[in-house]
């Protein structure tokens, strides 16, 4: 069974993966989804009826790239009162994992099942911990690197799984002149690219 702490780990790994890849397509995906759909109007949705229906991604085995998944996400946000923290989980793979777990536990494959899952999840200490980690990511990601702030800023990277050695190595990387004026997001992307390059060279 998927424990809330596992959900947090998967979500932080998703965020970490975004930072690693810095794939522009991930950044423009929401725009493409919006452009590919007919207008979604909250006034068109009767939550009492819709919540007991199967989401599109269940009926059609869609993934995160499927344009119609956008409508599922909008319905969940509207009818489930999802906030910006909850929305971090609203990705095709994550919704699929949650739904599969709940269906195996005997619950119907409906929007309401996902909403109920998050209603219970919000009450846990793990959810509050994830919310704090996400706020750190949003705050620090666009922050200009300042070594004097590193003792406080490193908390985000600890939450992302950095060991003591990783922290020291990354700090050393930040000390280089090339990283002056960069945001943590930019610096981390360069750091991961450098590590990846070292692995490629080593494999040759």
mmCIF file of the C-alpha atoms, coordinates in Angstrom:
data_MODEL
# 
_entry.id   MODEL 
# 
loop_
_atom_site.group_PDB 
_atom_site.id 
_atom_site.type_symbol 
_atom_site.label_atom_id 
_atom_site.label_alt_id 
_atom_site.label_comp_id 
_atom_site.label_asym_id 
_atom_site.label_entity_id 
_atom_site.label_seq_id 
_atom_site.pdbx_PDB_ins_code 
_atom_site.Cartn_x 
_atom_site.Cartn_y 
_atom_site.Cartn_z 
_atom_site.occupancy 
_atom_site.B_iso_or_equiv 
_atom_site.pdbx_formal_charge 
_atom_site.auth_seq_id 
_atom_site.auth_comp_id 
_atom_site.auth_asym_id 
_atom_site.auth_atom_id 
_atom_site.pdbx_PDB_model_num 
ATOM 1   C CA . UNK A 1 1   ? 0.000   0.000  0.000   1.00 0.00 ? 1   UNK A CA 1 
ATOM 2   C CA . UNK A 1 2   ? 1.266   3.484  -0.859  1.00 0.00 ? 2   UNK A CA 1 
ATOM 3   C CA . UNK A 1 3   ? 2.141   5.244  2.385   1.00 0.00 ? 3   UNK A CA 1 
ATOM 4   C CA . UNK A 1 4   ? 1.964   9.064  2.452   1.00 0.00 ? 4   UNK A CA 1 
ATOM 5   C CA . UNK A 1 5   ? 5.725   9.185  3.034   1.00 0.00 ? 5   UNK A CA 1 
ATOM 6   C CA . UNK A 1 6   ? 6.213   7.164  -0.166  1.00 0.00 ? 6   UNK A CA 1 
ATOM 7   C CA . UNK A 1 7   ? 4.017   9.669  -1.992  1.00 0.00 ? 7   UNK A CA 1 
ATOM 8   C CA . UNK A 1 8   ? 6.183   12.486 -0.679  1.00 0.00 ? 8   UNK A CA 1 
ATOM 9   C CA . UNK A 1 9   ? 9.334   10.696 -1.799  1.00 0.00 ? 9   UNK A CA 1 
ATOM 10  C CA . UNK A 1 10  ? 7.959   10.077 -5.295  1.00 0.00 ? 10  UNK A CA 1 
ATOM 11  C CA . UNK A 1 11  ? 6.839   13.694 -5.583  1.00 0.00 ? 11  UNK A CA 1 
ATOM 12  C CA . UNK A 1 12  ? 10.175  15.060 -4.399  1.00 0.00 ? 12  UNK A CA 1 
ATOM 13  C CA . UNK A 1 13  ? 11.862  12.712 -6.859  1.00 0.00 ? 13  UNK A CA 1 
ATOM 14  C CA . UNK A 1 14  ? 9.613   14.151 -9.572  1.00 0.00 ? 14  UNK A CA 1 
ATOM 15  C CA . UNK A 1 15  ? 10.698  17.669 -8.616  1.00 0.00 ? 15  UNK A CA 1 
ATOM 16  C CA . UNK A 1 16  ? 14.301  16.511 -8.446  1.00 0.00 ? 16  UNK A CA 1 
ATOM 17  C CA . UNK A 1 17  ? 13.926  14.944 -11.877 1.00 0.00 ? 17  UNK A CA 1 
ATOM 18  C CA . UNK A 1 18  ? 12.596  18.197 -13.281 1.00 0.00 ? 18  UNK A CA 1 
ATOM 19  C CA . UNK A 1 19  ? 15.625  19.988 -11.914 1.00 0.00 ? 19  UNK A CA 1 
ATOM 20  C CA . UNK A 1 20  ? 17.977  17.358 -13.335 1.00 0.00 ? 20  UNK A CA 1 
ATOM 21  C CA . UNK A 1 21  ? 16.553  17.352 -16.811 1.00 0.00 ? 21  UNK A CA 1 
ATOM 22  C CA . UNK A 1 22  ? 15.572  21.022 -17.131 1.00 0.00 ? 22  UNK A CA 1 
ATOM 23  C CA . UNK A 1 23  ? 13.608  19.875 -20.135 1.00 0.00 ? 23  UNK A CA 1 
ATOM 24  C CA . UNK A 1 24  ? 11.924  22.845 -21.795 1.00 0.00 ? 24  UNK A CA 1 
ATOM 25  C CA . UNK A 1 25  ? 9.067   20.613 -22.896 1.00 0.00 ? 25  UNK A CA 1 
ATOM 26  C CA . UNK A 1 26  ? 8.075   20.161 -19.257 1.00 0.00 ? 26  UNK A CA 1 
ATOM 27  C CA . UNK A 1 27  ? 7.816   23.915 -18.887 1.00 0.00 ? 27  UNK A CA 1 
ATOM 28  C CA . UNK A 1 28  ? 5.606   24.409 -21.927 1.00 0.00 ? 28  UNK A CA 1 
ATOM 29  C CA . UNK A 1 29  ? 3.480   21.297 -21.379 1.00 0.00 ? 29  UNK A CA 1 
ATOM 30  C CA . UNK A 1 30  ? 0.748   23.112 -19.390 1.00 0.00 ? 30  UNK A CA 1 
ATOM 31  C CA . UNK A 1 31  ? 0.439   25.664 -22.188 1.00 0.00 ? 31  UNK A CA 1 
ATOM 32  C CA . UNK A 1 32  ? 0.146   22.921 -24.779 1.00 0.00 ? 32  UNK A CA 1 
ATOM 33  C CA . UNK A 1 33  ? -2.484  21.145 -22.722 1.00 0.00 ? 33  UNK A CA 1 
ATOM 34  C CA . UNK A 1 34  ? -4.534  24.308 -22.408 1.00 0.00 ? 34  UNK A CA 1 
ATOM 35  C CA . UNK A 1 35  ? -4.207  25.079 -26.096 1.00 0.00 ? 35  UNK A CA 1 
ATOM 36  C CA . UNK A 1 36  ? -5.308  21.588 -27.098 1.00 0.00 ? 36  UNK A CA 1 
ATOM 37  C CA . UNK A 1 37  ? -8.530  21.520 -25.127 1.00 0.00 ? 37  UNK A CA 1 
ATOM 38  C CA . UNK A 1 38  ? -11.879 23.072 -25.660 1.00 0.00 ? 38  UNK A CA 1 
ATOM 39  C CA . UNK A 1 39  ? -12.672 25.594 -22.987 1.00 0.00 ? 39  UNK A CA 1 
ATOM 40  C CA . UNK A 1 40  ? -13.219 24.176 -19.525 1.00 0.00 ? 40  UNK A CA 1 
ATOM 41  C CA . UNK A 1 41  ? -15.758 26.102 -17.532 1.00 0.00 ? 41  UNK A CA 1 
ATOM 42  C CA . UNK A 1 42  ? -16.246 25.423 -13.841 1.00 0.00 ? 42  UNK A CA 1 
ATOM 43  C CA . UNK A 1 43  ? -19.867 26.442 -14.208 1.00 0.00 ? 43  UNK A CA 1 
ATOM 44  C CA . UNK A 1 44  ? -20.359 23.467 -16.550 1.00 0.00 ? 44  UNK A CA 1 
ATOM 45  C CA . UNK A 1 45  ? -19.386 20.995 -13.826 1.00 0.00 ? 45  UNK A CA 1 
ATOM 46  C CA . UNK A 1 46  ? -21.852 19.564 -11.336 1.00 0.00 ? 46  UNK A CA 1 
ATOM 47  C CA . UNK A 1 47  ? -19.497 18.144 -8.736  1.00 0.00 ? 47  UNK A CA 1 
ATOM 48  C CA . UNK A 1 48  ? -22.197 15.977 -7.166  1.00 0.00 ? 48  UNK A CA 1 
ATOM 49  C CA . UNK A 1 49  ? -22.511 14.144 -10.467 1.00 0.00 ? 49  UNK A CA 1 
ATOM 50  C CA . UNK A 1 50  ? -18.980 14.334 -11.832 1.00 0.00 ? 50  UNK A CA 1 
ATOM 51  C CA . UNK A 1 51  ? -17.195 13.086 -8.721  1.00 0.00 ? 51  UNK A CA 1 
ATOM 52  C CA . UNK A 1 52  ? -18.789 9.648  -9.094  1.00 0.00 ? 52  UNK A CA 1 
ATOM 53  C CA . UNK A 1 53  ? -17.634 9.294  -12.699 1.00 0.00 ? 53  UNK A CA 1 
ATOM 54  C CA . UNK A 1 54  ? -14.453 7.658  -13.953 1.00 0.00 ? 54  UNK A CA 1 
ATOM 55  C CA . UNK A 1 55  ? -11.645 10.075 -14.853 1.00 0.00 ? 55  UNK A CA 1 
ATOM 56  C CA . UNK A 1 56  ? -10.502 10.168 -18.445 1.00 0.00 ? 56  UNK A CA 1 
ATOM 57  C CA . UNK A 1 57  ? -7.086  8.765  -17.552 1.00 0.00 ? 57  UNK A CA 1 
ATOM 58  C CA . UNK A 1 58  ? -8.733  5.640  -16.087 1.00 0.00 ? 58  UNK A CA 1 
ATOM 59  C CA . UNK A 1 59  ? -10.968 4.984  -19.079 1.00 0.00 ? 59  UNK A CA 1 
ATOM 60  C CA . UNK A 1 60  ? -8.338  5.637  -21.706 1.00 0.00 ? 60  UNK A CA 1 
ATOM 61  C CA . UNK A 1 61  ? -5.100  4.705  -19.938 1.00 0.00 ? 61  UNK A CA 1 
ATOM 62  C CA . UNK A 1 62  ? -3.776  8.152  -20.719 1.00 0.00 ? 62  UNK A CA 1 
ATOM 63  C CA . UNK A 1 63  ? -0.512  9.467  -19.360 1.00 0.00 ? 63  UNK A CA 1 
ATOM 64  C CA . UNK A 1 64  ? 0.764   12.903 -18.429 1.00 0.00 ? 64  UNK A CA 1 
ATOM 65  C CA . UNK A 1 65  ? 1.171   13.913 -22.070 1.00 0.00 ? 65  UNK A CA 1 
ATOM 66  C CA . UNK A 1 66  ? -2.420  13.188 -23.000 1.00 0.00 ? 66  UNK A CA 1 
ATOM 67  C CA . UNK A 1 67  ? -4.182  16.491 -23.572 1.00 0.00 ? 67  UNK A CA 1 
ATOM 68  C CA . UNK A 1 68  ? -7.491  15.327 -22.126 1.00 0.00 ? 68  UNK A CA 1 
ATOM 69  C CA . UNK A 1 69  ? -5.821  14.681 -18.769 1.00 0.00 ? 69  UNK A CA 1 
ATOM 70  C CA . UNK A 1 70  ? -5.903  18.447 -18.318 1.00 0.00 ? 70  UNK A CA 1 
ATOM 71  C CA . UNK A 1 71  ? -9.676  18.267 -17.920 1.00 0.00 ? 71  UNK A CA 1 
ATOM 72  C CA . UNK A 1 72  ? -9.349  15.574 -15.231 1.00 0.00 ? 72  UNK A CA 1 
ATOM 73  C CA . UNK A 1 73  ? -6.960  17.807 -13.333 1.00 0.00 ? 73  UNK A CA 1 
ATOM 74  C CA . UNK A 1 74  ? -9.231  20.843 -13.618 1.00 0.00 ? 74  UNK A CA 1 
ATOM 75  C CA . UNK A 1 75  ? -12.186 18.799 -12.328 1.00 0.00 ? 75  UNK A CA 1 
ATOM 76  C CA . UNK A 1 76  ? -10.140 17.582 -9.362  1.00 0.00 ? 76  UNK A CA 1 
ATOM 77  C CA . UNK A 1 77  ? -8.964  21.099 -8.566  1.00 0.00 ? 77  UNK A CA 1 
ATOM 78  C CA . UNK A 1 78  ? -12.487 22.505 -8.791  1.00 0.00 ? 78  UNK A CA 1 
ATOM 79  C CA . UNK A 1 79  ? -14.423 19.756 -7.025  1.00 0.00 ? 79  UNK A CA 1 
ATOM 80  C CA . UNK A 1 80  ? -11.734 18.712 -4.560  1.00 0.00 ? 80  UNK A CA 1 
ATOM 81  C CA . UNK A 1 81  ? -10.689 22.205 -3.442  1.00 0.00 ? 81  UNK A CA 1 
ATOM 82  C CA . UNK A 1 82  ? -7.089  21.364 -4.289  1.00 0.00 ? 82  UNK A CA 1 
ATOM 83  C CA . UNK A 1 83  ? -4.560  24.040 -3.418  1.00 0.00 ? 83  UNK A CA 1 
ATOM 84  C CA . UNK A 1 84  ? -1.100  24.687 -4.837  1.00 0.00 ? 84  UNK A CA 1 
ATOM 85  C CA . UNK A 1 85  ? 0.457   22.001 -2.622  1.00 0.00 ? 85  UNK A CA 1 
ATOM 86  C CA . UNK A 1 86  ? -2.050  19.352 -3.714  1.00 0.00 ? 86  UNK A CA 1 
ATOM 87  C CA . UNK A 1 87  ? -1.516  20.367 -7.319  1.00 0.00 ? 87  UNK A CA 1 
ATOM 88  C CA . UNK A 1 88  ? 2.115   19.246 -7.104  1.00 0.00 ? 88  UNK A CA 1 
ATOM 89  C CA . UNK A 1 89  ? 0.755   15.690 -7.042  1.00 0.00 ? 89  UNK A CA 1 
ATOM 90  C CA . UNK A 1 90  ? -1.548  16.165 -10.027 1.00 0.00 ? 90  UNK A CA 1 
ATOM 91  C CA . UNK A 1 91  ? 0.575   14.416 -12.632 1.00 0.00 ? 91  UNK A CA 1 
ATOM 92  C CA . UNK A 1 92  ? -0.534  11.505 -14.760 1.00 0.00 ? 92  UNK A CA 1 
ATOM 93  C CA . UNK A 1 93  ? 1.824   8.940  -13.186 1.00 0.00 ? 93  UNK A CA 1 
ATOM 94  C CA . UNK A 1 94  ? 0.993   10.019 -9.630  1.00 0.00 ? 94  UNK A CA 1 
ATOM 95  C CA . UNK A 1 95  ? -2.762  9.941  -10.198 1.00 0.00 ? 95  UNK A CA 1 
ATOM 96  C CA . UNK A 1 96  ? -2.403  6.475  -11.685 1.00 0.00 ? 96  UNK A CA 1 
ATOM 97  C CA . UNK A 1 97  ? -0.465  5.181  -8.678  1.00 0.00 ? 97  UNK A CA 1 
ATOM 98  C CA . UNK A 1 98  ? -2.994  6.615  -6.229  1.00 0.00 ? 98  UNK A CA 1 
ATOM 99  C CA . UNK A 1 99  ? -5.979  5.285  -8.158  1.00 0.00 ? 99  UNK A CA 1 
ATOM 100 C CA . UNK A 1 100 ? -4.484  1.805  -8.515  1.00 0.00 ? 100 UNK A CA 1 
ATOM 101 C CA . UNK A 1 101 ? -3.825  1.616  -4.786  1.00 0.00 ? 101 UNK A CA 1 
ATOM 102 C CA . UNK A 1 102 ? -7.336  2.742  -3.870  1.00 0.00 ? 102 UNK A CA 1 
ATOM 103 C CA . UNK A 1 103 ? -9.029  0.405  -6.373  1.00 0.00 ? 103 UNK A CA 1 
ATOM 104 C CA . UNK A 1 104 ? -7.040  -2.526 -5.022  1.00 0.00 ? 104 UNK A CA 1 
ATOM 105 C CA . UNK A 1 105 ? -8.353  -1.562 -1.589  1.00 0.00 ? 105 UNK A CA 1 
ATOM 106 C CA . UNK A 1 106 ? -11.902 -1.981 -2.931  1.00 0.00 ? 106 UNK A CA 1 
ATOM 107 C CA . UNK A 1 107 ? -12.789 1.606  -3.782  1.00 0.00 ? 107 UNK A CA 1 
ATOM 108 C CA . UNK A 1 108 ? -14.357 2.682  -7.094  1.00 0.00 ? 108 UNK A CA 1 
ATOM 109 C CA . UNK A 1 109 ? -12.222 4.242  -9.825  1.00 0.00 ? 109 UNK A CA 1 
ATOM 110 C CA . UNK A 1 110 ? -13.804 7.691  -9.607  1.00 0.00 ? 110 UNK A CA 1 
ATOM 111 C CA . UNK A 1 111 ? -12.801 11.300 -9.086  1.00 0.00 ? 111 UNK A CA 1 
ATOM 112 C CA . UNK A 1 112 ? -14.290 11.075 -5.590  1.00 0.00 ? 112 UNK A CA 1 
ATOM 113 C CA . UNK A 1 113 ? -11.837 8.340  -4.629  1.00 0.00 ? 113 UNK A CA 1 
ATOM 114 C CA . UNK A 1 114 ? -8.896  10.626 -5.404  1.00 0.00 ? 114 UNK A CA 1 
ATOM 115 C CA . UNK A 1 115 ? -10.521 13.564 -3.613  1.00 0.00 ? 115 UNK A CA 1 
ATOM 116 C CA . UNK A 1 116 ? -11.148 11.396 -0.530  1.00 0.00 ? 116 UNK A CA 1 
ATOM 117 C CA . UNK A 1 117 ? -7.539  10.212 -0.590  1.00 0.00 ? 117 UNK A CA 1 
ATOM 118 C CA . UNK A 1 118 ? -6.272  13.786 -0.433  1.00 0.00 ? 118 UNK A CA 1 
ATOM 119 C CA . UNK A 1 119 ? -8.836  14.776 2.190   1.00 0.00 ? 119 UNK A CA 1 
ATOM 120 C CA . UNK A 1 120 ? -7.303  12.152 4.480   1.00 0.00 ? 120 UNK A CA 1 
ATOM 121 C CA . UNK A 1 121 ? -3.735  12.819 3.351   1.00 0.00 ? 121 UNK A CA 1 
ATOM 122 C CA . UNK A 1 122 ? -4.005  16.529 4.259   1.00 0.00 ? 122 UNK A CA 1 
ATOM 123 C CA . UNK A 1 123 ? -4.511  15.537 7.902   1.00 0.00 ? 123 UNK A CA 1 
ATOM 124 C CA . UNK A 1 124 ? -1.140  13.811 8.187   1.00 0.00 ? 124 UNK A CA 1 
ATOM 125 C CA . UNK A 1 125 ? 2.194   15.113 9.441   1.00 0.00 ? 125 UNK A CA 1 
ATOM 126 C CA . UNK A 1 126 ? 3.763   13.856 6.209   1.00 0.00 ? 126 UNK A CA 1 
ATOM 127 C CA . UNK A 1 127 ? 1.584   16.204 4.182   1.00 0.00 ? 127 UNK A CA 1 
ATOM 128 C CA . UNK A 1 128 ? 2.628   19.179 6.295   1.00 0.00 ? 128 UNK A CA 1 
ATOM 129 C CA . UNK A 1 129 ? 6.261   18.145 5.865   1.00 0.00 ? 129 UNK A CA 1 
ATOM 130 C CA . UNK A 1 130 ? 5.856   17.912 2.104   1.00 0.00 ? 130 UNK A CA 1 
ATOM 131 C CA . UNK A 1 131 ? 4.144   21.315 2.014   1.00 0.00 ? 131 UNK A CA 1 
ATOM 132 C CA . UNK A 1 132 ? 7.117   22.808 3.838   1.00 0.00 ? 132 UNK A CA 1 
ATOM 133 C CA . UNK A 1 133 ? 9.558   21.156 1.427   1.00 0.00 ? 133 UNK A CA 1 
ATOM 134 C CA . UNK A 1 134 ? 7.608   22.396 -1.571  1.00 0.00 ? 134 UNK A CA 1 
ATOM 135 C CA . UNK A 1 135 ? 7.540   25.944 -0.224  1.00 0.00 ? 135 UNK A CA 1 
ATOM 136 C CA . UNK A 1 136 ? 11.315  25.772 0.167   1.00 0.00 ? 136 UNK A CA 1 
ATOM 137 C CA . UNK A 1 137 ? 11.666  24.607 -3.423  1.00 0.00 ? 137 UNK A CA 1 
ATOM 138 C CA . UNK A 1 138 ? 9.519   27.454 -4.704  1.00 0.00 ? 138 UNK A CA 1 
ATOM 139 C CA . UNK A 1 139 ? 11.308  30.008 -2.553  1.00 0.00 ? 139 UNK A CA 1 
ATOM 140 C CA . UNK A 1 140 ? 14.872  28.872 -3.185  1.00 0.00 ? 140 UNK A CA 1 
ATOM 141 C CA . UNK A 1 141 ? 14.606  27.704 -6.788  1.00 0.00 ? 141 UNK A CA 1 
ATOM 142 C CA . UNK A 1 142 ? 14.574  31.247 -8.172  1.00 0.00 ? 142 UNK A CA 1 
ATOM 143 C CA . UNK A 1 143 ? 16.784  32.727 -5.460  1.00 0.00 ? 143 UNK A CA 1 
ATOM 144 C CA . UNK A 1 144 ? 20.189  34.105 -6.451  1.00 0.00 ? 144 UNK A CA 1 
ATOM 145 C CA . UNK A 1 145 ? 22.975  32.019 -4.952  1.00 0.00 ? 145 UNK A CA 1 
ATOM 146 C CA . UNK A 1 146 ? 24.657  33.738 -2.014  1.00 0.00 ? 146 UNK A CA 1 
ATOM 147 C CA . UNK A 1 147 ? 27.194  31.661 -0.119  1.00 0.00 ? 147 UNK A CA 1 
ATOM 148 C CA . UNK A 1 148 ? 26.458  33.534 3.099   1.00 0.00 ? 148 UNK A CA 1 
ATOM 149 C CA . UNK A 1 149 ? 22.886  32.168 2.894   1.00 0.00 ? 149 UNK A CA 1 
ATOM 150 C CA . UNK A 1 150 ? 23.989  28.588 2.232   1.00 0.00 ? 150 UNK A CA 1 
ATOM 151 C CA . UNK A 1 151 ? 23.615  27.333 5.848   1.00 0.00 ? 151 UNK A CA 1 
ATOM 152 C CA . UNK A 1 152 ? 19.870  28.053 5.656   1.00 0.00 ? 152 UNK A CA 1 
ATOM 153 C CA . UNK A 1 153 ? 19.347  27.382 1.959   1.00 0.00 ? 153 UNK A CA 1 
ATOM 154 C CA . UNK A 1 154 ? 20.874  23.910 2.074   1.00 0.00 ? 154 UNK A CA 1 
ATOM 155 C CA . UNK A 1 155 ? 17.764  22.572 3.845   1.00 0.00 ? 155 UNK A CA 1 
ATOM 156 C CA . UNK A 1 156 ? 16.058  22.151 0.474   1.00 0.00 ? 156 UNK A CA 1 
ATOM 157 C CA . UNK A 1 157 ? 18.872  19.970 -0.802  1.00 0.00 ? 157 UNK A CA 1 
ATOM 158 C CA . UNK A 1 158 ? 18.877  17.914 2.380   1.00 0.00 ? 158 UNK A CA 1 
ATOM 159 C CA . UNK A 1 159 ? 15.196  17.227 1.739   1.00 0.00 ? 159 UNK A CA 1 
ATOM 160 C CA . UNK A 1 160 ? 16.051  16.219 -1.824  1.00 0.00 ? 160 UNK A CA 1 
ATOM 161 C CA . UNK A 1 161 ? 18.352  13.522 -0.465  1.00 0.00 ? 161 UNK A CA 1 
ATOM 162 C CA . UNK A 1 162 ? 21.758  15.203 -0.513  1.00 0.00 ? 162 UNK A CA 1 
ATOM 163 C CA . UNK A 1 163 ? 24.294  13.574 1.806   1.00 0.00 ? 163 UNK A CA 1 
ATOM 164 C CA . UNK A 1 164 ? 26.855  15.578 3.780   1.00 0.00 ? 164 UNK A CA 1 
ATOM 165 C CA . UNK A 1 165 ? 29.402  14.891 1.037   1.00 0.00 ? 165 UNK A CA 1 
ATOM 166 C CA . UNK A 1 166 ? 26.920  15.963 -1.652  1.00 0.00 ? 166 UNK A CA 1 
ATOM 167 C CA . UNK A 1 167 ? 26.288  19.230 0.187   1.00 0.00 ? 167 UNK A CA 1 
ATOM 168 C CA . UNK A 1 168 ? 29.997  19.972 0.450   1.00 0.00 ? 168 UNK A CA 1 
ATOM 169 C CA . UNK A 1 169 ? 30.554  19.139 -3.214  1.00 0.00 ? 169 UNK A CA 1 
ATOM 170 C CA . UNK A 1 170 ? 27.655  21.328 -4.345  1.00 0.00 ? 170 UNK A CA 1 
ATOM 171 C CA . UNK A 1 171 ? 28.805  24.176 -2.103  1.00 0.00 ? 171 UNK A CA 1 
ATOM 172 C CA . UNK A 1 172 ? 32.271  23.950 -3.672  1.00 0.00 ? 172 UNK A CA 1 
ATOM 173 C CA . UNK A 1 173 ? 30.612  24.081 -7.104  1.00 0.00 ? 173 UNK A CA 1 
ATOM 174 C CA . UNK A 1 174 ? 28.683  27.217 -6.084  1.00 0.00 ? 174 UNK A CA 1 
ATOM 175 C CA . UNK A 1 175 ? 31.936  28.930 -5.110  1.00 0.00 ? 175 UNK A CA 1 
ATOM 176 C CA . UNK A 1 176 ? 33.136  28.983 -8.727  1.00 0.00 ? 176 UNK A CA 1 
ATOM 177 C CA . UNK A 1 177 ? 32.979  32.323 -10.516 1.00 0.00 ? 177 UNK A CA 1 
ATOM 178 C CA . UNK A 1 178 ? 30.743  30.851 -13.243 1.00 0.00 ? 178 UNK A CA 1 
ATOM 179 C CA . UNK A 1 179 ? 27.897  30.483 -10.737 1.00 0.00 ? 179 UNK A CA 1 
ATOM 180 C CA . UNK A 1 180 ? 27.916  34.089 -9.579  1.00 0.00 ? 180 UNK A CA 1 
ATOM 181 C CA . UNK A 1 181 ? 24.534  35.662 -10.291 1.00 0.00 ? 181 UNK A CA 1 
ATOM 182 C CA . UNK A 1 182 ? 22.878  32.301 -11.008 1.00 0.00 ? 182 UNK A CA 1 
ATOM 183 C CA . UNK A 1 183 ? 19.727  31.085 -9.312  1.00 0.00 ? 183 UNK A CA 1 
ATOM 184 C CA . UNK A 1 184 ? 19.813  27.829 -7.388  1.00 0.00 ? 184 UNK A CA 1 
ATOM 185 C CA . UNK A 1 185 ? 17.732  26.289 -10.164 1.00 0.00 ? 185 UNK A CA 1 
ATOM 186 C CA . UNK A 1 186 ? 20.288  27.292 -12.803 1.00 0.00 ? 186 UNK A CA 1 
ATOM 187 C CA . UNK A 1 187 ? 23.269  26.305 -10.656 1.00 0.00 ? 187 UNK A CA 1 
ATOM 188 C CA . UNK A 1 188 ? 21.779  22.932 -9.794  1.00 0.00 ? 188 UNK A CA 1 
ATOM 189 C CA . UNK A 1 189 ? 21.027  22.227 -13.448 1.00 0.00 ? 189 UNK A CA 1 
ATOM 190 C CA . UNK A 1 190 ? 24.662  22.982 -14.346 1.00 0.00 ? 190 UNK A CA 1 
ATOM 191 C CA . UNK A 1 191 ? 25.889  20.885 -11.438 1.00 0.00 ? 191 UNK A CA 1 
ATOM 192 C CA . UNK A 1 192 ? 23.846  17.871 -12.526 1.00 0.00 ? 192 UNK A CA 1 
ATOM 193 C CA . UNK A 1 193 ? 24.974  18.335 -16.136 1.00 0.00 ? 193 UNK A CA 1 
ATOM 194 C CA . UNK A 1 194 ? 28.595  18.352 -14.985 1.00 0.00 ? 194 UNK A CA 1 
ATOM 195 C CA . UNK A 1 195 ? 28.089  15.170 -12.966 1.00 0.00 ? 195 UNK A CA 1 
ATOM 196 C CA . UNK A 1 196 ? 26.369  13.540 -15.916 1.00 0.00 ? 196 UNK A CA 1 
ATOM 197 C CA . UNK A 1 197 ? 29.240  14.559 -18.171 1.00 0.00 ? 197 UNK A CA 1 
ATOM 198 C CA . UNK A 1 198 ? 31.718  12.966 -15.780 1.00 0.00 ? 198 UNK A CA 1 
ATOM 199 C CA . UNK A 1 199 ? 29.746  9.731  -15.852 1.00 0.00 ? 199 UNK A CA 1 
ATOM 200 C CA . UNK A 1 200 ? 29.659  9.718  -19.666 1.00 0.00 ? 200 UNK A CA 1 
ATOM 201 C CA . UNK A 1 201 ? 33.419  10.308 -19.845 1.00 0.00 ? 201 UNK A CA 1 
ATOM 202 C CA . UNK A 1 202 ? 33.992  7.559  -17.340 1.00 0.00 ? 202 UNK A CA 1 
ATOM 203 C CA . UNK A 1 203 ? 31.916  5.104  -19.371 1.00 0.00 ? 203 UNK A CA 1 
ATOM 204 C CA . UNK A 1 204 ? 33.962  5.692  -22.505 1.00 0.00 ? 204 UNK A CA 1 
# 
